[in-house]
Structure formats: C-alpha cells, structure tokens
Amino acid sequence: MDLSEMLKSSGISQGDGDKKNKTGFATLIGRPNVGKSTLMNRIIGQKIAITSNKPQTTRNRIQTVLTDERGQIIFVDTPGIHKAKNKLGDYMVNAAEKTINEVDVVLWLVEPATFIGAGEKHIIEKLVRTKSPVILVINKIDTVKREDLLPVIEKYKSVVDFVEIVPISAEKGDNVDLLVELVFKYLPYGPMFYDEDTITDQPMRQIVAELIREKALQVLDEEIPHGIAVVIESMKDRPNGKMTDIEATIICERDSHKGIVIGKNGAMLKKIGTNARYEIEKMLGHQINLNLWVKVKKEWRDSDFLIKNFGYNKKDE
C-alpha cells in the first residue's frame, strides 16, 4: 500500500481546490526535538531556525514567510513544549502555548510511535480547546516501515479531531509539498502581510547569534547548552561590502562552564567560531571576521532582566 492509499483508507483527505490569494498564520508545535525547525527550514528553502539534537534548541517564536502564486503562509516556529524548570523555561512554554489560539492553522508535529506520553497529553489538553483547525504531522517517517504508520494514525485520530493527518520526513522532504498545500487549504482569503521577498521577521543579528549558539550546542556537553546564550555586541559591514566584522559573547551560568566553552588553549571556542563562521558566511554571501568572547552571568535563566537583555522578549508570551 502506498502512502496516498494509506491516507485514503484512514479517512484522511489529501486536499484540493482553489488556494489562490490566501494569507494566514500557521504554527508548528510539539515536544522538543520532533523536527519543527527542520521542517520550517525545509519549507522556506534556507536555514532560518537553528537545529540540534538537544532539547530547548528553539527559544523564541520565529516567523518565516512562504509566498507563491497561491498566497502567503507565515509559519510560526515555537519552542518545544516541556515542563519548565526556570523563568526562561516558563517564557518558552508560554510563547509556544499562546500561539495555538492566535493562528489560522495549527501543525502538531509528532514522531511515528503509538505511545502517547505525558508531553503529548499536555499538548492534547491545549488542542482540544482550540478553535483553530489542527493538522497532525507525523514526522520522521523515514525511520519506520510504512506499514507501521497506520497504527500511529489510528492512535492519534482517537484523541484529537484533526482536519488532516500528514506523514512526512522533514529531513528528506517527503510529503512536505503536500503539507504546504493543505495549510493553504485552511487559510482565509486576504491581502499579504509581508512583501514577496520577505522570508523572516528575525533581525540579522538575531539569526547570527542563533547560528553561533547552534554550533555551541553541537559540540558542548549535554548539561551546558541549556545555560548558554549568545549576544551580538557589534556587527558592522566594511566599506567595500566584502567583509563583516562581528563581535559576539557567549554567556554561561557557571565559572566551570566558561572553562569548558573556551576549552584547552582555546580549542573549543575556536571550533565553535570556525563552524559558525562557515554558516554565517554562507548566509551573508561574503566573508566575516568573527571574534568570540565568553562571560559568566550566574543563574541568568531566572533573571527577568537578563532574559530580556539576551533577546528573549516577554512580549512574545
């Protein structure tokens, strides 16, 4: 049985009809590490949201914009919904949960498993109360056999009244075009919110800071990444336009963490900088001169002032 037949046998519409001149907001929600940022980057066609295999990678609500002949979708990528352990965690969860009732379509990303744990049950409690149409997105289908998807579909159909269920692989791109088509199906008609060439609401400084944090997440020990932030101190283009000078500070919570971030003879910090430089240059299209520093701000994740100062705006809650 191919995927289209599987969806049909499960009573799930694949959608069709006129999708021109439609504009609206779609939020991506789910537990940490289900692939929300990977999916958003895949849809937009370039890297906007950072990704890693560690929880709490996304901290802010990030908006990206897809515009084509059908209209415009503003995708809102949210932090993974989890049990908060500090004020930063509270901010992240509130930012994610608030969007559910503010958008035209909700995309709930889950992994292809029949077990519904505490994290999923918490999300279900929010979804059953929303008036927005909910599309279940079963991600990572490249990791299981196709015949194993039907029990997953049946299990989730029993807990929420989804308008659509779409199995995808954000990593490989499988069925992502179908998902976008279905999002357009549920958007209202109306004028576009952004110019056609806009792809994100994130300032360039914020994207650069997040790319540096991503590279730190990828190379640091498990317990340290939760306690780091990155602040861009300065970002200036040289007169010739072929070089950008960037000064950035990695903030950590403990003196012992500072030593680990720097590494022996500065090796770890150099590795973070080298990896980040490659990504930033690819994004900007020219060379950069990147200088990284490390500072300690003890317990910054429980400081309202520092949370705001490091770019996590309470207005997003």
N, C-alpha and C positions, 0 to 999 in steps of 0.2 A: 504494500500500500504506500503510494507516495504521499508527500506532505499535504497537498491540496485535498486529496481524497480523505486523509485522516481528519482534517479540519471539518470537511463537509459531513463526515459520519458522526462527528461530535456535536453537530448542530451549530457550528460557528461560522458566521458569514465572513466571506473574504472581501466584501465591499465592492461597489462600483458606483457609477453615476457621475454627475457633474460636480467637479471640485474646483471650478474656476472662481477667482475673486473671493476666496475665503481667507480670513485672517483671524488668528487667535493664539491662545497660550496653551501649552501642554507641559505638564510637569512630570519629571521622572522621579519616582520614589522607590524605596526598597531598603533592605538591610545593607550594611556596609559590604563592599566587595562583590555585589551582584552584577556589576558592569555598567552602571549608569553613565559614568564619564566616558567609558569606551564607546558606548552606543552614541552618545551625543557627538563625540569627535567623528565617529564614522558617518553620521548623518550630515554633518556640516562639511566634512571632507578635509578638515585640518584640525590640528591639535589646539584646543582651547582649554579644556579641563584636564588637569593632571590625573594620572592613573598610577596605581601601585597595588601590590598585593597586601598592603597593610590597612587596617580599619582607619576610619576618620581621615581619609585622604582628602576628600572634598569638605571644606569647612563653610564656604559661603554659598548662597544661591547664585548660580551662574546662568545668565541668559545668553543663548545663542540663537541666531536668526537664519532660517532657511526660506529663501524666496525663489519661486519659479513661476511658470505660467499658470499654475493652479491658485497661487496666492502666497501667503506668508504664515509660517509657523514660528512662534517664539517658544523655544524649548527652555524650560527652567530645570537645571540640574541641581539637586538638593543634596545636603549631607545625608549620609546613611542614618536611618532611624535606629537608635540604640538607647540603652539605659545610660543616662548622663551621670558622670562622676564628679563634675565640676561646673563652674559657670560657663566655660566655653562649650562644654557638652550640652548644657541647657540651651544655650543660644543656638547650637547646631540643630538640635532636635526640634526646637520651636520653629526655626526657619523652615525646616522640612515639612512639619505637620501643618503649618499655616497655609502653605501653598495649595494644599489639597482642595480647599474651598474657594480658591481665588482664580482657578483656571478653567478653561473650556473642556479640557480632556486630561484625565489622569492616566499615566502609564505606570503600572506597578510591575517592576522587574523582580522575577524570582528565578531560582535555579531549578533545573529539571529533576526534582525529587518530590516524592509523595508525602514526606514528613513535614508537617506544619508546626514549627516550633514557636516559642514564646515571642520571638521578634516578629514573625509573620502574623501571629494572633493579635499583637498590639496594632499592627497596621490594618488588619481586618476591622478592628473596632472603629478606626477612623473612616475607613472606606464605606462601611455600611450606612454611615450618616451623611455622606456627601451627596449632593445633587448632581455633581459633575459625572459624565459618562466615564467609566473605568475600563481601560483595556489591559488585560493581563498579558504581559510579555514574558514568555519563558525563555530565558537567555541560556547560552552555553549548550545549545543542542548538539554541538559538535563533540561533546564529551560523553554522549549516551547513544544507545541504539534507538532508531526511530520508533520501533515497536514499544519502547519504554515510555514514550511521550503520552500515549493515550491514558494510562492510569494517572499521570500528573495532571492532565487536562480535566479528567473526571473529578479528581480530588478537589481542585481549586474551584471548579464550577459549583460545587456544593456549598461553598462558604460565602461567595460574593456574586451578585448578579452582574456579570461582565457583559459589556456590549460586544466585545470581540476578545478572542484569545489568539495570540500570535507567537508561535515558537520561532526563535531567531538565534543567530550567532552574531553578536556584535563584533567579535574578534575577526570573523571571516566574512561578514557582510551578508550572510544568508538571511533572506526574507526581510531585510531592512527596508528595501524599497516598498514592499507590501505594507509594512508597518506605517511608513510615512503616508502612503495612500489612504490608509484607514484613519489616520489622525485628521487628514484634510476632510474626510467624510463627516466628521463630527464638529467641525469648526463652523462658526456663523459667517454669513456674508458680511463684508465690510471693507473699509479702506485699510491700507497697510499702516502699521505703526512705525516702521523703520524704512529708510532708503534701501534700494535694491542691493547696494554693495555693502551694507552693514552685516557683520557676522556675529558680533558680540557686544554686550554692554560693558564688558570689563575694560578698564583703563589698561594701557600697555604696561604701565608699571606693575599693576596687579598680576598680569599674566606672567611677566618676567619673574616676579617674586615667587609665584607658584611653581614655575618651572625649576627654580633653584631648590625649592622645598621638595619637589618631586625627586630630584637627584639625591638629595639628602635621605629621603625616605628609602630609596632603593639600596643604599649602601650602609646605612646605620643599623645598629642592633635594634631588636624588637621594641624594647621599652623606651627608647629615646625619642623616636619620631613624634609620639603624641605630644611631647613637651617642647617642640621647636616651632618657631615662626620665622618668617623672613621679611625684613623691611628694606625697601629700596631707599637708600639715603640720597642718592643723586643719579640721574640718568640724562646725559647730555650728548647730543649729536655734534660731531666736529664739523667745522665749516665746509669741508669738502664733501660731507654727506656719506662718506665711505667707512666711517668708524663711529661707534657709540661707546662712550665711557660710562660704565655702570659701577657704582659703589653700593654694596649690599651687606647687611648684617644678619647673621643667623642668631636668633635668640633662643637660648635654652634655659632650663629651670634650675640646674644644679652645676656647681663648680666641676664635679666629676664628669658631667656630661660635656662640658666645654672641652675638657681634655680629649674625650673620645671623638668629638666632632672635628677637632683640629688634627688628632692623630699624631703618631710618632714623626717628629721632624716635619710636621705639617702635611703629611702624606694624605690623610683622609680629606682635609679641606681642599687640597689640590685636586683630588679625584672628583669631589663634588663640583668644583669650579670648572674642571675640564669637561665633564659631562654636561653641565648646564650651558657652558659656552657653545657647545655644538648645537643644542636645541634652540637657543636664543638666536644664534646666527642664522640658522635655517629659517626661523620665523621672520626675522627682520630683513633677511636677504643681503646682509653685509657683515663685516667683521665687527667684533666688540672687544673692548678691553674691560675685563671683569675683575674687580677686586672684592674679595670676601673677607669679612671680619666676624668674630664670634663674641657675643656678650651674654652675661648671665642676668636674668630677671627672675628672681625666685618666686615661685607659685604664680606666675603671670596669668595662668588659665583661670585663676579665681579672682582676678582683679578686673573690675568693670572698666577702669581707666585704661589698663594695658590692653585688654581685649579690643577695645575701640581703637586704641593707638596703633595696634598692629593690623588694622584693616578689617576687623570683624564688626560690622556696623549693626548696632542693636535695632536700627530701623528696619532691618531685613527680617526681624522676627515676626 
